[in-house]
Structures are given as C-alpha cells and as structure tokens.
Amino acid sequence: MVEVGASASVGSVADSYDNAMAEALNGTFKAELIEHQGPWRDFDEVERAVFQWVAWYNGERLHSALGYVPPDEYEQAYWASLEEVPQTA
C-alpha cells in the first residue's frame, strides 16, 4: 500500500471497534440472507439476492441503535437536522 501512496482504512491502533461493526454486519448478512435463503442456482441469482437484501436492510429493516428506524430514514433525518441549524458567518 505504501508503494501506491494508499493508507489503510482502519481505526486507531489496538482499537477493534471498526472491525467489530463490520463483523456484526457480516454476521447479520450471513444469518439473514446466506444461511436463510440459499442455495442459489448461479452467480446472477446470488447477486440479485445481495442487492435486494442491501436495499431492504437500508430501507426497511429497523435498527435498535438508530431508535428503531431504518438507516435510510435515520440518515435523512440527520441531514434535515443539519439544515435546521442556523449557520454562523
């Protein structure tokens, strides 16, 4: 990575928080899609299932950490709240 001038996208040293969040999402993905709905006939069927699951996960699945709203709704509320804050010069 150093040769191409790239840096790793990780948290601070000895901080596993970023990885823990990714692992939790991977576990949810595997439990809710891979183990629950497979096997599939071919790669295209898997690809469609993944796209559908991601759309459902972001648009419909309720998350306790977000106040039981889907991520898309939470993000929209976040951006709307920033627009309401008066900006100083």
TAVENJO-V100461 format. One record per residue. N is the residue number from 1. RES is the residue in one small letter. SS is DSSP state (alpha for helix, beta for strand, coil for the rest). PHI is phi in degrees with one decimal (* if undefined). Layout:
n res ss phi
N RES SS PHI
N RES SS PHI
This chain:
n res ss phi
1 m coil *
2 v alpha -62.0
3 e alpha -60.7
4 v alpha -101.2
5 g coil 76.1
6 a coil -98.8
7 s coil -121.6
8 a coil -69.4
9 s coil -95.1
10 v coil -139.1
11 g coil -75.5
12 s coil -68.2
13 v coil -60.7
14 a coil 65.0
15 d coil -113.1
16 s coil -95.8
17 y alpha -59.4
18 d alpha -58.4
19 n alpha -65.6
20 a alpha -62.4
21 m alpha -66.1
22 a alpha -65.0
23 e alpha -64.7
24 a alpha -64.1
25 l alpha -64.9
26 n alpha -59.9
27 g alpha -64.0
28 t alpha -63.9
29 f alpha -57.9
30 k alpha -64.7
31 a alpha -69.1
32 e alpha -87.3
33 l alpha -116.9
34 i alpha -61.9
35 e alpha -79.3
36 h alpha -88.0
37 q alpha -111.6
38 g coil -73.2
39 p coil -79.6
40 w coil -112.9
41 r coil -74.8
42 d coil -155.4
43 f alpha -61.6
44 d alpha -59.8
45 e alpha -66.2
46 v alpha -64.1
47 e alpha -60.2
48 r alpha -62.4
49 a alpha -62.8
50 v alpha -65.2
51 f alpha -61.1
52 q alpha -65.2
53 w alpha -65.3
54 v alpha -62.8
55 a alpha -62.5
56 w alpha -66.1
57 y alpha -59.9
58 n alpha -79.4
59 g alpha -101.3
60 e coil -131.5
61 r coil -68.4
62 l coil -80.6
63 h beta -121.3
64 s alpha -62.8
65 a alpha -67.7
66 l alpha -108.4
67 g coil 76.9
68 y coil 60.1
69 v beta -128.2
70 p coil -68.1
71 p alpha -55.9
72 d alpha -60.2
73 e alpha -65.6
74 y alpha -62.5
75 e alpha -65.2
76 q alpha -60.4
77 a alpha -64.9
78 y alpha -60.7
79 w alpha -64.6
80 a alpha -64.3
81 s alpha -67.1
82 l alpha -69.7
83 e alpha -69.7
84 e alpha -79.8
85 v coil -77.0
86 p coil -64.3
87 q coil -92.1
88 t coil -97.6
89 a coil -87.9
